[in-house]
């Protein structure tokens, strides 16, 4: 049985996300947010991600930027833990809900900014 080494409580979320790997080679695809915690976001991406990759996550009209801390294959997708460094929040109602969730789940991220 695998050992759960997580230090933060995870909040399950099922939300579409556009994942863009900004490091070489750049790649973009549709994925799913699996959960959010105080330490970051877990996503399922349709392409391989590796520790150290810099990524952009687009949800609603909001953008989150961070880097991959760990990643593993999960079926045909890749599950990646991403430490969020910057958040730019849009102006739609869905983005306002996202902003509230992020402020609770990621209180240490500088500038959950409204664009």
Secondary structure, DSSP 8 states (H G I E B T S, - for coil): -------S--EEEEEEEEEEE-SSS-EEEEEEEEEEETTEEEEEESS---TT-EEEEEETTEEEEEEEEEEEEETTEEEEEEEEEEEEE-SSHHHHHHHHHHHHH-TTSS-EEE-
